Amino acid sequence: MRSTPAQDTVAAAEIAVEQALNALEHSGVLRRDNRMSIQELLNPEEESRLTDATSGPTVSKDIFEAVMVANFARENIDALGGDDAGSHDPDARVRRSARAVVDATNVIRHYLELEGGEKARVLDNLVESFARDLRFIVPHSTQK
């Protein structure tokens, strides 16, 4: 199996570091018991244990999918309806016009008529009363 130029560069750097550490150890500047391998320097034992405990195909796949979803959302924020980070505040939501609400009550009342039953009748009366109150708010020029 052939290595890539990047792998060759990394391997050459690792060899150079090992040779430098050998020279320091040979000269007495570095004691053998204080020396760490490149693998130990790059991946401390504690970090390796954490990585082993939280890695695996499932965790890696979950992380990959989360990153892909976040990237898709960020790239398509306008098409998906914008950033809703602050939309949990009821005051930040778009307030519908009274005319739009009256139109919605007409749709609800039509559904309730088709549904029938005591609960539908009671709810229809409430919706009708609410719509009647709203009609006083809606300018007469916009009523149907």
N, C-alpha and C positions, 0 to 999 in steps of 0.2 A: 504494500500500500504506500503510495507516494504521499509525501507531506507537502503542504502548501508553503508558499514563501513566508507567510505570517508565522506558521508553525516553526519553520526553519529559523526565523529571527528570534522567536521566543526560546527555542532550544539553545541557540547560540548565546543568548543573554543569560540563560540559566547556567550554562557551562562557565561563562565568564565570571559570574557571581560565585560559583562553587570554587573556581580557581583562586579568586581573591580571598575567599574565606580560608582556603587551605594555606595560602601564603601568610595570612594573619595568624593562623594557628601555629604554623611552622616557626614564625618569628617570635612567638610567645605573647603576642598582643591579645590573642583570643584563646581562651581556655576551652578545651574540648567539651567539658561539661556545660559550658555556657553557649555552645554553638547550637543553632537550629537549622534544619534543612529548609530549603526554599518552600517545600510543601507546607511545613509547619509555620513558616512566616506568613505565607499567603492564606492559609486555612488553619487558624488556631484550633486546637482540640475542642475547646468550648463551643466555638462557632460551628465546627463540623458536627458536633452532637446535635445542636439546634437544627442545622440544615437537614441532617438525617431524619430527625423526628418529624419535621414539617415538610419534607419533600416526598417525592414519589409521583407516579403518573397522574394520580387524581388531583393532588395539590397543584402540580405544574399545569395541568389542563384547566383547572379552575382559575388560576392566575392568568393564563393566556386568554381565556374567554372573557374575563373581567376587563382586561386591557383592551381587547378587541371591541367590546361593547362600549367602553368609555371613548375610544377613538372614533367609533362610528357616530356616537352621540355628539361628540365635539365637532366633527366634520359636517354633520347634518343638523346642527342646532336650529337653524332657521326653518328648515323643512319639517322638523319635528315639533315646532311650536315655540321655539325659543327657550331661554334659560328660565326654569321655574324654581330656582333656588329659594327665592323669597315668597313663593306663592302660597305657603302654608298660612300666611297671615290673611285672615278673611278680608281685612280692609284693602289688601293689595290686589284682590281679585277684581276683574272687570265687572262693573255694575251694569246689568242689563237695563234697557229702557223699559218704562212702564208698558209701552206698546208691545214690546216683545213678550213681556210676561202675560199680558192679556191674551195675546195670540197663543201662548203656551197653555193657558187655562182652557181655551177653546178646544185644543187638541185633547187635553186631559178629560174634559167633560164629554167629548164625543166617545172616547174610549170607555168611560164609565157607563155611558148609556148602553153601549154594546155589551158590557160586562154584566150589568144587572145585579140584583141582590141588594140586601139591606145595607151592607157596608159600602157598596158602590153608591147607593142613594145618599147616605149620610155624607160621604166624602164629596160627592157631586154638589151637595148643598153648601158645604164649606168652600169649595173651589169657586162656586158661583158667587157667593158672598164676597170672597176675596177679589174676584174679577170686577164685581160691581164697584167696590171701593177704589180699585185701581182706575176704573174708567173716569172717575172724577179728576184724577191726576193727568190722564192723557188728554192733550188738547183735542178739541172736537174736530179740528181739520184733519187729524190723522186717524180718526176712528173709521172703521169699515161700515 
